[in-house]
């Protein structure tokens, strides 16, 4: 069974929809998703953890992985703050140590409070 959700073409709602779909028990189809740099980075992160994403226009079908697994390499998130923050939270439920990295601007962003809360 596939769950279909209509996202209001915003970056924020698309990111949240991708995360919920990655943690769902069955495939999810997001319609009206915004395909932007942040969505690309979060999508690549989810794929690296074992999810399957298939984009077609403004729709994306996300098939979750039965067990999220951290790759051995660091995952580059560019300047996508949501991808880094959501990825840090996913580190708690994936198998293995998840290493996230970003561009020069991302490396200067304050993440200490989130890291402390997750510890």
Secondary structure, 3 states (H helix, E strand, C coil): CCEEEECCCCHHHHHHHHHHHHCCCCCEEEECCCCCHHHHHHHHHHHHCCCEEEEECCEEEEECCCCCECCCCCEECCCCHHHHHHHHHHCCCCECCCCEECCHHHHHCCCHHHHHHHC
